[in-house]
């Protein structure tokens, strides 16, 4: 069995998870800024004494711009130094993988009264996407059917989700890093060399360079 490091920084709870035949280590922390100052030391501690690492998996978006860059930069640094591939994982799929059900709505806070959202069928071993990831208002993504909502975005309007027939998973704000690692281990054959990794943004960054 392979050993893989999973990293998720798409939301305010950043985390890392090391999975291998004889090891399973997890770390997460809620941060408001400076994710790199806690993530990098945590990963260093996690990898200490672990000589074998076959790949690093990382959530590439959608999600918070700065957070995603921190996580992907960390993954690329590890991949380059260890000469291993990077497995790119959707941050919404990683959250959908937290629950089971044939109608799962993965949500992240996109700010400006909007969410990043995607529907999944999670009745199979890995989530099956039912549509493309969206940058939309919550009203635009809620269906007229029973569903399970997961991810930080599910905490924005819980009453609205409940009225629409939604059930919020027990801990929608938990770190998705363990699920990034598990999906990455399943898809290790899809790993990319570091120079081919790209972030999956759905929106231009708010902070634009002044000309």
BAVOPA-89933 format. One line per 5 residues: number of its first residue (from 1); their letters; for each residue x, y, z of N, C-alpha, C, O. Coordinates in steps of 0.001 Angstrom, whole numbers, plus 500000, padded with zeros to 6 digits. Example, Ala and Ser with C-alpha at 12.3 -4.5 7.8 and 13.67 -1.06 7.14 Angstrom:
REM BAVOPA-89933
1	AS	513190/494310/507800/512300/495500/507800/513200/496700/507800/514236/496681/508465 | 512850/497750/507080/513670/498940/507140/512900/500030/507870/513409/501138/508039;
//
This chain:
REM BAVOPA-89933
1	XXXXX	500842/498808/500000/500000/500000/500000/500878/501243/500000/501934/501272/500632 | 500431/502264/499287/501222/503472/499157/501081/504365/500386/500132/504239/501160 | 502038/505260/500545/501993/506277/501586/501811/507626/500919/502555/507986/500007 | 500809/508373/501383/500464/509627/500722/500162/510695/501764/499624/510405/502833 | 500515/511921/501439/500196/513063/502283/499073/513837/501625/499171/514198/500453;
6	XXXXX	497991/514100/502374/496889/514912/501874/496893/516277/502536/497116/516388/503742 | 496646/517323/501745/496626/518699/502242/495353/519374/501767/495000/519295/500591 | 494661/520043/502693/493480/520809/502312/493509/522169/502985/493596/522262/504210 | 493435/523236/502174/493428/524604/502698/492372/525433/501969/492522/526647/501832 | 491305/524781/501500/490284/525484/500716/489363/526333/501572/488705/527238/501058;
11	XXXXX	489303/526058/502876/488436/526794/503788/489199/527248/505004/490421/527109/505055 | 488504/527788/505990/489179/528300/507188/489798/527225/508071/490692/527521/508865 | 489337/525978/507947/489970/524876/508666/490987/524236/507730/490616/523557/506773 | 492266/524454/508007/493315/523874/507170/493798/522586/507831/493766/522456/509054 | 494243/521640/507011/494643/520370/507593/495572/519582/506708/495749/519881/505527;
16	XXXXX	496162/518565/507308/497041/517637/506599/496824/516246/507177/496461/516097/508344 | 497046/515238/506355/496865/513853/506790/497877/512968/506083/498009/513009/504860 | 498578/512180/506853/499533/511220/506308/498942/509830/506434/498628/509381/507537 | 498786/509139/505299/498211/507797/505268/499198/506813/504668/499758/507056/503599 | 499406/505719/505349/500284/504681/504834/499969/503354/505473/499072/503279/506312;
21	XXXXX	500686/502287/505100/500408/500955/505634/500521/500889/507153/499761/500174/507806 | 501469/501634/507715/501702/501578/509164/501579/502938/509830/502060/503137/510945 | 500933/503873/509145/500848/505213/509715/499541/505884/509301/499091/505741/508164 | 498947/506604/510222/497812/507477/509929/497867/508634/510919/497539/508485/512096 | 498286/509778/510417/498415/510965/511260/497563/512077/510667/497543/512284/509454;
26	XXXXX	496863/512785/511535/496020/513889/511092/496320/515131/511917/496662/515047/513097 | 496185/516277/511275/496309/517558/511974/495390/518560/511292/495260/518551/510068 | 494759/519416/512069/493954/520497/511499/493872/521640/512487/494047/521458/513692 | 493603/522820/511956/493465/524012/512798/492655/525051/512028/492822/525221/510820 | 491774/525741/512753/491031/526844/512145/491889/528099/512200/492363/528496/513264;
31	XXXXX	492082/528720/511036/492906/529930/510975/492154/531025/510227/491372/530748/509318 | 492395/532253/510616/491784/533385/509927/492761/534029/508953/492348/534630/507961 | 494047/533906/509234/495076/534405/508322/496394/533721/508674/496555/533158/509757 | 497338/533787/507723/498647/533192/507967/498622/531679/508045/499261/531089/508917 | 497879/531039/507132/497780/529584/507159/499137/528914/507035/499365/527851/507612;
36	XXXXX	500043/529536/506281/501350/528930/506074/502142/528816/507366/502953/527902/507516 | 501916/529744/508311/502693/529728/509551/502344/528552/510460/503135/528175/511325 | 501159/527973/510263/500799/526788/511047/500879/525510/510216/501198/524442/510738 | 500589/525624/508923/500572/524431/508069/501964/523841/507871/502157/522636/508034 | 502924/524675/507522/504256/524167/507184/504906/523455/508377/505416/522348/508206;
41	XXXXX	504908/524050/509579/505482/523321/510725/504726/522034/511041/505337/521038/511429 | 503401/522046/510879/502611/520844/511162/502974/519711/510206/503094/518557/510615 | 503148/520050/508936/503532/519034/507956/504934/518513/508248/505188/517314/508141 | 505844/519413/508618/507212/519003/508950/507207/518008/510103/507919/517004/510067 | 506405/518286/511123/506304/517361/512258/505708/516028/511818/506144/514966/512261;
46	XXXXX	504715/516095/510949/504036/514890/510494/504963/513978/509690/504887/512753/509786 | 505831/514593/508906/506720/513818/508038/508026/513413/508723/508802/512631/508172 | 508267/513939/509914/509516/513624/510601/509638/512121/510847/508747/511499/511425 | 510734/511563/510407/510975/510138/510579/510307/509263/509542/510467/508042/509562 | 509553/509875/508627/508869/509089/507595/509634/509246/506276/509488/510249/505576;
51	XXXXX	510437/508258/505955/511293/508349/504785/510562/508044/503483/510959/508519/502419 | 509497/507254/503565/508789/506836/502355/507565/507710/502146/506710/507805/503027 | 507476/508343/500994/506296/509096/500598/506149/508943/499093/507022/509359/498332 | 505037/508343/498667/504853/508031/497251/504214/509160/496459/504435/509272/495253 | 503419/510004/497126/502750/511102/496430/502201/512068/497461/502079/511742/498642;
56	XXXXX	501871/513265/496992/501175/514236/497827/499897/514619/497097/499928/514946/495911 | 498777/514579/497802/497486/514982/497240/497095/516313/497851/497342/516553/499033 | 496488/517179/497055/496135/518505/497554/494844/518974/496906/494596/518724/495726 | 494022/519660/497700/492810/520244/497131/493212/521481/496337/493926/522350/496839 | 492743/521550/495084/493154/522623/494174/492024/523620/493909/492171/524514/493077;
61	XXXXX	490902/523472/494608/489820/524425/494444/488532/523735/494044/488497/522547/493722 | 487478/524529/494079/487437/525945/494415/487595/526178/495906/487557/525245/496708 | 487774/527458/496263/487938/527794/497668/488598/529141/497833/488693/529921/496885 | 489054/529412/499046/489689/530691/499352/490999/530836/498585/491837/529934/498619 | 491182/531943/497903/492341/532126/497027/493661/531962/497772/494512/531164/497381;
66	XXXXX	493818/532723/498845/495084/532690/499572/495327/531317/500176/496437/530788/500104 | 494289/530740/500773/494436/529420/501372/494842/528371/500360/495742/527573/500619 | 494191/528363/499214/494527/527378/498183/495976/527512/497751/496667/526509/497573 | 496439/528735/497583/497824/528935/497156/498806/528414/498200/499843/527844/497858 | 498475/528611/499470/499343/528111/500543/499431/526592/500478/500526/526032/500545;
71	XXXXX	498295/525923/500349/498286/524465/500319/498986/523890/499107/499752/522933/499215 | 498720/524480/497948/499345/523974/496724/500842/524254/496728/501631/523420/496282 | 501234/525405/497223/502677/525710/497309/503389/524706/498210/504488/524250/497894 | 502758/524365/499331/503357/523374/500223/503472/522023/499533/504494/521345/499645 | 502421/521635/498819/502435/520342/498111/503519/520318/497042/504220/519319/496883;
76	XXXXX	503655/521410/496316/504662/521457/495254/506069/521396/495831/506945/520734/495274 | 506286/522086/496949/507607/522050/497578/507995/520646/497990/509133/520222/497789 | 507047/519925/498569/507309/518547/498987/507546/517650/497774/508455/516819/497767 | 506706/517833/496740/506817/516988/495551/508158/517188/494851/508777/516223/494401 | 508602/518431/494759/509882/518714/494099/511039/518141/494914/511947/517522/494359;
81	XXXXX	511006/518348/496226/512120/517903/497052/512216/516384/497121/513310/515829/497231 | 511067/515715/497057/511062/514251/497156/510927/513556/495810/510977/512328/495727 | 510753/514352/494754/510631/513805/493389/509446/512830/493290/509583/511700/492823 | 508301/513301/493740/507085/512496/493727/505975/513278/493022/506071/514500/492901 | 504922/512596/492554/503832/513277/491847/502855/513953/492800/502826/513683/494001;
86	XXXXX	502057/514842/492215/500999/515541/492941/499651/515090/492382/499434/515125/491170 | 498752/514668/493264/497413/514276/492840/496470/515430/493175/496323/515795/494342 | 495837/516002/492161/494959/517154/492344/493537/516682/492657/492964/515875/491925 | 492982/517194/493748/491659/516786/494205/490750/518010/494313/491163/519051/494825 | 489531/517885/493838/488545/518952/493997/488218/519135/495475/487966/518162/496185;
91	XXXXX	488222/520380/495933/487896/520635/497337/486446/520285/497643/486137/519901/498771 | 485557/520408/496675/484152/520055/496884/483972/518539/496913/483187/518023/497708 | 484690/517828/496056/484601/516371/496076/485125/515815/497397/484558/514871/497949 | 486210/516403/497901/486771/515928/499168/485753/516072/500287/485665/515208/501160 | 484988/517149/500270/483966/517330/501300/482786/516389/501088/482225/515874/502054;
96	XXXXX	482413/516164/499858/481328/515218/499584/481701/513822/500073/480831/513054/500486 | 482990/513492/500028/483439/512159/500443/483262/511931/501939/483416/510804/502409 | 482942/512980/502698/482752/512834/504139/481465/512099/504486/481344/511556/505584 | 480496/512072/503564/479178/511522/503895/478751/510492/502860/479401/510321/501829 | 477651/509811/503150/477070/508839/502231/475658/509289/501888/474955/509858/502723;
101	XXXXX	475252/509030/500652/473923/509403/500202/473930/509595/498696/474974/509845/498095 | 472755/509475/498093/472705/509625/496634/472448/511062/496202/472399/511352/495006 | 472281/511971/497174/472081/513380/496855/472814/514219/497899/472270/514532/498958 | 474050/514573/497583/474915/515299/498518/475308/516637/497898/475790/516697/496766 | 475096/517693/498654/475453/519033/498205/476665/519510/498996/476585/519737/500203;
106	XXXXX	477792/519657/498295/479024/520146/498922/479080/521655/498756/478912/522174/497652 | 479319/522361/499865/479258/523819/499865/480480/524438/500542/480927/523965/501587 | 481005/525484/499946/482035/526309/500565/481610/527770/500470/480961/528173/499505 | 481975/528545/501460/481648/529964/501470/482478/530684/500402/483708/530680/500456 | 481794/531301/499431/482483/532042/498378/482466/533546/498632/482933/534322/497799;
111	XXXXX	481928/533962/499784/481809/535371/500153/480799/536066/499232/480287/535468/498285 | 480529/537322/499526/479603/538137/498732/478246/537462/498569/477627/537548/497508 | 477778/536781/499641/476472/536106/499651/476372/535016/498595/475295/534753/498060 | 477499/534386/498300/477528/533308/497304/478242/532091/497889/478927/532182/498908 | 478069/530967/497229/478725/529729/497642/479375/529066/496440/478958/529267/495299;
116	XXXXX	480398/528277/496714/480894/527323/495727/480139/526031/496014/480128/525561/497152 | 479519/525463/495013/478626/524325/495250/478742/523292/494138/479033/523622/492988 | 478507/522035/494506/478463/520952/493526/477681/519791/494115/477758/519501/495309 | 476923/519132/493237/476119/517969/493634/476869/516683/493355/477572/516565/492351 | 476714/515715/494255/477385/514420/494111/476442/513287/494490/475553/513442/495327;
121	XXXXX	476660/512160/493858/476086/510892/494302/477176/510200/495113/478201/509785/494571 | 476944/510084/496405/477942/509492/497298/477507/508125/497798/477869/507718/498902 | 476738/507422/496995/476337/506065/497346/477361/505045/496849/477250/503852/497133 | 478351/505522/496111/479427/504678/495588/480693/504908/496411/480744/505855/497196 | 481719/504063/496250/482935/504214/497065/483586/505595/496971/484148/506084/497951;
126	XXXXX	483511/506227/495791/484015/507599/495655/482883/508463/495102/482047/507968/494347 | 482844/509742/495465/481765/510609/495004/481698/510697/493479/482716/510795/492795 | 480472/510658/492973/480262/510812/491530/479608/512165/491281/478482/512394/491722 | 480300/513066/490581/479737/514399/490359/478491/514341/489469/478456/513630/488465 | 477483/515100/489861/476234/515150/489096/476105/516440/488296/475213/516567/487457;
131	XXXXX	476986/517392/488551/477031/518631/487764/478413/519243/487907/479285/518682/488571 | 478607/520388/487287/479871/521088/487403/479865/521963/488663/478803/522377/489127 | 481021/522235/489200/481122/523141/490336/480620/524524/489932/480874/524989/488821 | 479903/525175/490849/479291/526467/490549/479700/527530/491563/479973/527228/492725 | 479737/528756/491112/479843/529941/491963/478483/530609/491862/478197/531269/490864;
136	XXXXX	477626/530450/492888/476230/530857/492774/475680/531264/494130/476352/531114/495151 | 474462/531778/494137/473778/532022/495397/473233/530690/495899/473035/529756/495122 | 472994/530612/497205/472469/529377/497774/471111/529034/497174/470813/527862/496947 | 470288/530044/496915/468977/529810/496310/469084/529092/494978/468227/528280/494627 | 470143/529397/494237/470288/528844/492893/470714/527385/492887/470601/526719/491858;
141	XXXXX	471200/526876/494009/471727/525504/494001/470904/524529/494832/471148/523323/494789 | 469935/525033/495585/469109/524142/496411/468008/523526/495558/467295/524252/494864 | 467850/522202/495591/466828/521542/494787/465539/521324/495593/465464/521657/496776 | 464557/520772/494939/463306/520421/495615/463309/518916/495888/462455/518191/495378 | 464244/518457/496671/464350/517043/497023/465199/516931/498284/465916/517864/498643;
146	XXXXX	465114/515793/498950/465913/515576/500150/467394/515482/499776/467747/514937/498731 | 468245/516016/500639/469675/515976/500357/470444/516134/501660/469891/516514/502692 | 471741/515830/501582/472665/516048/502697/473615/517165/502292/474192/517127/501205 | 473783/518164/503163/474696/519266/502896/475957/519098/503737/475892/518727/504909 | 477095/519374/503126/478375/519193/503807/479318/520311/503394/479202/520848/502293;
151	XXXXX	480245/520662/504264/481194/521729/503979/480854/522992/504743/479722/523170/505192 | 481843/523876/504893/481652/525109/505660/480470/525931/505166/479809/526604/505956 | 480201/525882/503869/479099/526656/503321/477747/526240/503862/476790/527012/503811 | 477661/525019/504383/476391/524535/504944/476038/525246/506237/474900/525157/506699 | 476997/525954/506833/476750/526662/508086/476257/528087/507864/475906/528775/508824;
156	XXXXX	476225/528540/506611/475839/529920/506330/474348/530154/506570/473968/531112/507243 | 473504/529280/506021/472051/529416/506142/471436/528051/506470/470713/527486/505649 | 471717/527521/507662/471230/526179/507995/469706/526077/507997/469159/525043/507614 | 469013/527134/508423/467553/527092/508451/466983/526998/507031/466006/526288/506792 | 467594/527711/506110/467145/527667/504716/467345/526269/504131/466482/525762/503414;
161	XXXXX	468466/525660/504435/468724/524306/503954/467712/523324/504541/467221/522441/503838 | 467403/523478/505825/466453/522579/506478/465063/522720/505876/464377/521722/505658 | 464638/523966/505604/463321/524175/505012/463218/523558/503626/462133/523177/503188 | 464345/523462/502944/464360/522896/501592/464491/521374/501596/464556/520760/500531 | 464530/520761/502774/464644/519311/502853/466059/518811/503028/466342/517631/502824;
166	XXXXX	466945/519714/503405/468339/519331/503587/468675/518932/505003/468110/519457/505963 | 469599/518000/505126/470146/517594/506415/471623/517942/506426/472365/517513/505542 | 472059/518705/507402/473465/519073/507479/474226/517958/508177/473798/517467/509221 | 475349/517560/507603/476131/516476/508202/476604/516876/509590/476621/518061/509926 | 476986/515899/510392/477246/516124/511812/478327/517160/512071/478237/517908/513044;
171	XXXXX	479349/517223/511222/480432/518193/511418/480875/518725/510059/481917/518315/509547 | 480096/519636/509466/480415/520104/508117/481712/520889/508029/482252/521071/506937 | 482224/521359/509171/483438/522168/509157/484696/521365/509462/485767/521949/509624 | 484593/520032/509544/485790/519248/509834/486780/519326/508678/486402/519623/507544 | 488019/519064/508966/489054/519107/507931/488793/518039/506865/488446/516898/507169;
176	XXXXX	488971/518445/505617/488809/517508/504506/490117/516808/504155/490147/515986/503240 | 491208/517123/504873/492517/516560/504522/492539/515031/504487/493125/514469/503562 | 491919/514321/505464/491933/512860/505383/491253/512324/504123/491639/511282/503594 | 490240/513045/503650/489518/512601/502463/490288/512957/501191/490207/512246/500189 | 491026/514051/501237/491948/514367/500145/492991/513263/500026/493308/512813/498925;
181	XXXXX	493523/512829/501173/494537/511766/501167/493966/510459/500624/494612/509785/499822 | 492749/510097/501060/492161/508832/500614/491844/508854/499131/492100/507880/498423 | 491285/509962/498657/491015/510069/497225/492321/510077/496439/492402/509492/495358 | 493336/510733/496976/494624/510766/496296/495256/509398/496198/495889/509072/495194 | 495088/508581/497250/495655/507231/497215/494945/506384/496166/495578/505578/495484;
186	XXXXX	493638/506563/496038/492880/505831/495017/493316/506246/493619/493353/505423/492704 | 493647/507528/493456/493936/508073/492122/495411/508374/491920/495770/509242/491124 | 496249/507671/492624/497677/507977/492541/498209/507859/491114/499174/508532/490754 | 497585/507009/490303/498022/506865/488912/497774/508139/488103/498350/508313/487029 | 496915/509035/488618/496623/510295/487938/497536/511426/488408/497336/512584/488038;
191	XXXXX	498526/511094/489216/499438/512111/489735/500177/512847/488633/500514/512268/487601 | 500425/514128/488861/501080/514986/487875/502453/515424/488356/502689/515505/489562 | 503358/515705/487436/504603/516353/487856/504275/517757/488353/503316/518365/487878 | 505044/518280/489292/504709/519569/489904/504437/520702/488917/503553/521525/489154 | 505182/520755/487817/505023/521886/486893/503698/521848/486139/503348/522823/485473;
196	XXXXX	502957/520755/486225/501678/520662/485527/500473/520941/486433/499334/520925/485967 | 500715/521191/487698/499622/521413/488652/499053/522817/488481/499801/523790/488376 | 497721/522916/488455/497053/524213/488317/495892/524299/489302/495234/523301/489593 | 495655/525493/489804/494536/525733/490711/493232/525808/489928/493211/526253/488780 | 492148/525370/490558/490837/525354/489907/489973/526465/490490/489099/526215/491319;
201	XXXXX	490227/527698/490047/489437/528832/490501/488123/528913/489725/488070/528554/488549 | 487068/529383/490383/485808/529666/489695/485564/531164/489565/484604/531590/488923 | 486437/531963/490177/486242/533413/490212/487588/534085/490215/488548/533567/490785 | 487667/535260/489567/488903/536026/489613/489154/536508/491033/488218/536758/491793 | 490413/536633/491375/490757/537122/492707/490254/538543/492897/490274/539351/491969;
206	XXXXX	489799/538842/494125/489321/540197/494421/490449/541207/494361/490273/542332/493892 | 491607/540791/494843/492757/541702/494861/493447/541647/493513/494081/540650/493167 | 493320/542713/492762/493932/542765/491434/495155/543668/491464/495193/544660/492192 | 496136/543317/490677/497365/544085/490643/497098/545470/490040/496429/545596/489014 | 497625/546487/490685/497456/547851/490184/498379/548079/488993/499558/547727/489027;
211	X	497823/548675/487941/498614/548958/486740/499110/550392/486797/499799/550844/485882;
//
